[in-house]
Amino acid sequence: MEKTFEQQVLDLLPRLRRFAIGLAGSAADGDDLCQMTIERALTRRDQWQDGTRLDSWMYRIMRNIFIDEGRAVSRRRETFVDEDAGLSVGSDGAQEAHVELSMVDRAMQNLPEDQREAVLLVMVEGYSYKEAAQIADCPVGTLNSRLVRGRDALAAMLEDTP
């Protein structure tokens, strides 16, 4: 039995949210971006063509909303662990991994937005260069350049962290 459009959107929700948080720089802003994306997709469902990739279509919607909403300085703030999360540090033995992920997250937020988008699409979401370029609305060579610069910048920032 084929899934309905709405069921397919629900299946994409975790990936969409992860991408939204990566673009927006915080969970709260990412959730807002994800909600706007789903709302727009549902209201413009007639613009999606069966047989095409729903995920690429929705990522493009999300990217356009993000651009339309403006890339304000407040969206570039760093994401820190909630104060309450500090109470359990060391209790499960995964604090090193948490610290490392936090360092990567802060480094990602310091990347220029075009590089961050390329890194998120290819390295986090697993899109091919061609698919990511379509979502980012740029030539494949441009996406590749952004990805290389972003990867190099991330590596340099993470080397510099104590």
C-alpha positions in Angstrom: 0.0 0.0 0.0 1.4 3.4 -1.0 1.8 6.0 1.7 -0.2 9.2 1.6 1.6 12.5 1.0 1.1 13.4 4.7 2.6 10.0 5.8 5.6 10.6 3.7 6.0 14.1 5.2 5.8 12.6 8.7 8.5 10.1 7.8 10.8 12.9 6.7 10.2 14.9 9.9 13.4 13.8 11.8 15.6 14.6 8.8 13.9 17.9 8.2 14.2 18.9 11.8 17.9 18.0 11.9 18.6 20.1 8.8 16.5 23.0 10.1 18.4 23.1 13.4 21.6 23.0 11.5 20.6 25.9 9.3 19.0 28.0 12.0 21.6 27.4 14.6 19.3 26.5 17.5 16.6 24.0 18.3 14.0 26.6 18.9 14.6 28.4 15.6 15.0 25.1 13.8 11.7 23.9 15.1 10.1 27.2 13.9 11.7 26.7 10.5 10.6 23.1 10.3 7.0 24.0 11.2 6.9 26.7 8.5 8.3 24.2 6.0 5.7 21.6 6.7 2.9 24.2 6.7 4.1 25.5 3.3 4.4 21.9 1.9 0.9 21.0 3.0 -0.7 24.2 1.6 1.2 23.8 -1.7 0.9 20.1 -2.0 -0.5 20.5 -5.5 2.9 21.8 -6.6 4.7 18.6 -5.8 4.7 16.0 -8.6 4.3 12.3 -7.7 7.3 10.3 -8.7 9.7 13.1 -7.8 11.8 13.2 -4.6 9.7 14.6 -1.8 12.7 15.1 0.5 14.5 17.3 -2.1 11.4 19.3 -2.7 10.9 19.9 1.1 14.6 20.7 1.6 14.3 23.3 -1.1 11.2 24.8 0.6 13.0 24.9 3.9 16.1 26.6 2.3 13.9 29.2 0.6 12.0 30.0 3.8 15.3 30.3 5.7 16.6 32.8 3.1 13.2 34.6 3.0 13.2 35.0 6.8 16.6 36.7 6.6 19.9 35.6 8.0 19.8 37.7 11.1 22.7 37.8 13.6 20.5 36.2 16.2 20.4 33.0 14.1 24.2 32.8 14.3 24.4 32.4 18.0 26.1 29.4 19.4 24.1 26.5 20.8 25.0 25.5 24.4 23.9 22.7 26.5 20.9 23.4 28.7 21.8 24.2 32.3 19.9 21.2 33.6 21.9 18.9 31.3 25.0 19.9 33.3 23.7 18.1 36.4 24.1 14.7 34.7 27.6 15.2 33.3 29.7 12.1 33.9 26.7 10.0 35.0 26.5 7.9 31.8 30.1 8.0 30.6 29.2 9.7 27.3 30.4 13.2 28.4 33.4 13.1 26.0 31.2 12.4 23.1 28.8 15.2 24.2 31.6 17.7 24.5 32.9 16.7 21.1 29.5 17.1 19.5 29.1 20.5 21.2 32.5 21.6 19.8 31.5 20.5 16.3 28.1 22.3 16.7 29.8 25.5 17.7 32.3 25.2 14.9 29.5 24.6 12.4 27.8 27.8 13.6 31.0 29.7 12.8 31.0 28.6 9.2 29.6 31.0 6.6 26.0 30.0 5.8 26.7 28.7 2.3 29.4 26.4 3.6 27.4 25.3 6.6 24.5 24.4 4.2 26.8 22.4 1.9 28.3 20.5 4.9 24.9 19.7 6.3 23.4 18.5 3.0 26.4 16.3 2.0 28.1 15.2 5.2 25.1 15.1 7.6 22.1 14.4 5.4 24.0 12.2 2.9 22.9 13.8 -0.4 24.9 13.5 -3.5 26.7 16.6 -4.7 24.2 16.8 -7.6 21.2 16.6 -5.3 22.7 19.0 -2.7 23.4 21.5 -5.5 19.8 21.3 -6.7 18.5 21.9 -3.1 21.0 24.8 -2.6 20.1 26.1 -6.1 23.7 26.4 -7.3 26.0 24.6 -9.8 27.6 21.4 -8.6 31.1 23.0 -8.8 30.0 25.8 -6.5 28.6 23.3 -4.0 31.8 21.3 -4.2 33.8 24.4 -3.5 31.6 25.4 -0.6 31.9 21.9 0.8 35.7 21.8 0.6 36.1 25.2 2.2 33.6 24.3 4.9 35.3 21.0 5.6 38.7 22.6 5.8 37.4 25.4 8.0 35.8 22.9 10.4 39.0 20.8 10.6 41.0 24.0 11.3 38.6 25.2 14.0 38.4 21.7 15.7 42.2 21.5 15.7 42.4 24.8 17.5 40.0 23.7 20.3 41.7 22.5 23.5 
